[in-house]
């Protein structure tokens, strides 16, 4: 099967869309299919691919499903289109208009187009696929309506109209959680199916717990409560402020983003580690005592799965993707969204009960052991097959 993945983000970007697109392409190649990725040009490049999809970094494909610095080391081609940084958030790049999308679909002789979180580049991919008569599968990953609330205080209706327009043009929309699927259907998006995300249970493991790292982060033997993710307004990391005041607790923040300066002021005593990836990130996860996620707008929440795979109990808002991932009082605690007191109370409860932390951590690891990227990749191939079959039936 010849698949073109049109993604709004791809490594070296560090986010859920980029990681899922990377894992999808990797699984397709491993199963003998022929994927090609179209993505915005990375920062530090001339804004265009050189024909081989090369990036200016010097690292390469690791063979483990992770990306380590160079498109040219990947086992499939990557076409980069010109892009610009998003004003006020340079870590996010937005693709510029380019004829390469349609040209690439034609030259690759695509059987199906996979649109990863279509918004700008994905909309062009959808239009090109429609003109060429190629079926398209759209993967919903970003809560644009929630972002509109956070950044503009309004505009949810406009965001949903765009989502509905884009996804209604697809042969099938894949939602990452039951909450996201329900939202899409309630807002009139047709042909929605559930497709969750995988987790690398070999990379993220309780066996990586590192006592030397723990001593460095908490020299007084404090309980380590960690957050991993973007530092941006929609993540509401400031809800951890009350946790910073708990005796015997040290907050660890992993990630970067525009909110970092204000969060350093809001979270006294917290350790800010910056962006970490790969094996280093896995070691940090496993060395935590509690993982706390605060963002209420997650369509899935990959870091919750990575914490569970690492054997760490999870505290997360009872909203969106975490509702599918966290079993309340079994693998962790679900709390009222946007409620700093609820977060603090949950952390305090786990801080005072080592046995409960251990039980939740073990149950979390057991819950995700079969959610590998290979397993969900095979489910994705099933969706492709059904879409191609339905197109054939309609044509006949």
C-alpha positions, -999 to +999 in steps of 0.1 A: +000+000+000+014+034-010+005+059+018+012+096+019+012+110+054+005+148+055+013+160+089+012+195+105+042+185+127+071+161+124+104+156+143+125+175+153+093+189+167+084+173+200+047+168+204+020+142+201+012+149+164+049+146+154+055+115+174+023+097+162+032+105+125+067+092+131+054+059+146+028+055+119+053+059+091+077+035+109+051+008+113+040+011+076+076+007+065+081-023+089+050-040+075+063-037+039+042-008+028+055+023+011+049+054+032+060+090+023+057+119+048+049+156+038+057+180+067+066+216+073+103+224+070+122+223+103+137+253+120+172+260+109+168+249+073+164+268+041+127+261+043+126+234+016+137+198+012+166+190-011+149+161-028+160+136-003+142+152+026+174+160+044+176+181+075+207+200+087+211+179+118+238+152+120+220+124+139+201+096+123+174+069+125+179+047+155+158+018+144+138+018+176+109+040+164+125+072+176+138+100+154+173+113+163+180+142+140+181+135+102+153+128+077+178+112+054+183+084+080+147+074+079+135+043+059+110+063+039+112+097+021+102+130+038+092+160+017+095+193+036+075+223+025+084+259+034+072+270+068+072+299+092+072+299+131+039+307+147+040+342+161+045+341+198+051+303+198+082+297+176+083+260+186+053+255+163+058+259+126+031+266+100+034+254+064+032+279+036+013+274+004+032+249-018+025+229-050+046+201-036+016+185-019-003+177-050+028+169-070+040+145-043+006+126-042+009+121-079+045+111-081+042+087-052+011+072-068-007+073-034-034+047-027-045+066+004-037+099+021-033+100+059-039+135+073-024+139+108-042+166+127-052+185+095-054+223+100-032+241+074-010+217+055-035+189+060-063+210+044-042+213+013-035+176+014-073+170+017-080+193-013-053+176-034-066+141-026-101+151-035-090+165-069-070+134-076-097+110-064-075+095-037-093+084-005-083+102+027-082+093+064-081+123+088-067+118+123-082+142+149-056+151+175-058+187+185-086+204+205-088+236+184-120+247+202-102+244+236-073+264+222-097+291+210-111+294+245-076+296+260-060+320+237-089+342+225-116+337+251-140+330+223-141+315+188-151+280+197-179+280+172-156+291+144-131+264+154-157+237+153-170+249+119-134+245+105-130+211+121-164+200+107-155+213+072-121+197+071-131+163+085-164+160+066-143+159+034-124+128+046-135+092+039-130+085+076-120+105+107-101+087+135-106+100+170-081+091+197-105+087+226-142+082+233-145+118+246-130+131+213-152+108+193-183+120+211-173+157+206-168+152+169-202+134+164-220+160+185-206+187+162-218+170+131-186+153+119-196+121+099-179+087+096-159+089+129-142+058+143-120+052+174-082+048+170-061+052+201-024+057+204+004+033+212+032+035+237+067+021+236+066-003+265+102-014+259+116+022+262+093+033+290+098+008+318+099+008+357+133-009+354+148+025+345+143+041+379+175+059+386+184+065+423+213+087+413+190+110+393+165+110+422+192+122+446+202+149+422+166+161+418+157+157+455+188+158+477+166+159+508+148+127+498+117+146+487+088+128+468+092+136+431+060+148+414+066+154+377+049+171+347+060+164+312+048+183+282+046+217+265+048+248+287+019+267+272-013+283+285-036+255+275-016+230+297-024+250+329+008+238+346+003+266+371-022+244+388+009+227+404+016+258+425-001+243+455+019+211+452+051+231+455+040+241+490+035+205+502+062+195+527+086+168+515+075+172+478+096+184+449+080+193+416+099+184+384+089+201+351+101+186+318+094+205+286+097+240+272+074+266+257+062+302+259+049+299+295+082+289+310+092+323+324+058+328+342+058+292+354+092+296+370+077+324+390+045+305+398+062+272+409+087+281+436+112+254+443+103+234+412+131+219+390+128+229+354+147+204+332+139+217+298+130+195+268+141+159+271+135+130+247+143+093+241+160+072+267+168+102+289+131+111+291+122+074+299+147+075+328+131+106+342+096+091+339+106+060+358+124+080+385+092+099+394+070+090+424+039+106+409+030+120+375+006+149+374-010+162+342-029+194+344-042+202+308-080+199+304-080+199+266-063+166+257-078+146+230-056+117+241-026+125+264+004+104+254+025+114+285-001+097+307+005+065+289+043+069+291+040+074+328+018+043+332+043+023+311+070+035+335+051+022+365+043+056+379+008+065+394-010+092+375-031+122+385-050+138+356-081+159+350-114+140+345-118+153+310-109+143+274-084+116+267-074+108+303-109+094+309-100+064+287-065+060+301-067+064+339-089+041+360-098+061+390-084+046+422-068+018+402-041+032+381-043+067+395-066+095+404-089+116+382-096+151+395-118+180+387-104+199+357-088+234+364-090+228+401-056+235+419-070+223+452-081+190+438-046+185+423-029+193+456-053+170+476-046+141+452-009+145+454-010+147+492-031+115+493-005+096+473+025+112+490+014+097+523+008+062+510+037+044+494+017+012+492-010+029+472+016+045+448+031+011+442-002-006+436-014+022+412+020+021+394+019-017+388-017-016+377-009+012+352+020-008+337-003-038+333-030-017+317-007-005+288+015-035+282-006-045+251-010-010+238+021-011+216+026+010+185+026-023+165-008-032+178-024+002+170-005+003+137-022-029+127-056-013+137-048+016+114-041-007+085-075-022+091-091+013+088-072+019+056-084-014+042-120-006+050-118+028+034-103+014+002-129-013+001-158+012+006-144+034-022-143+003-045-179-006-036-191+030-043-172+031-076-187-003-087 
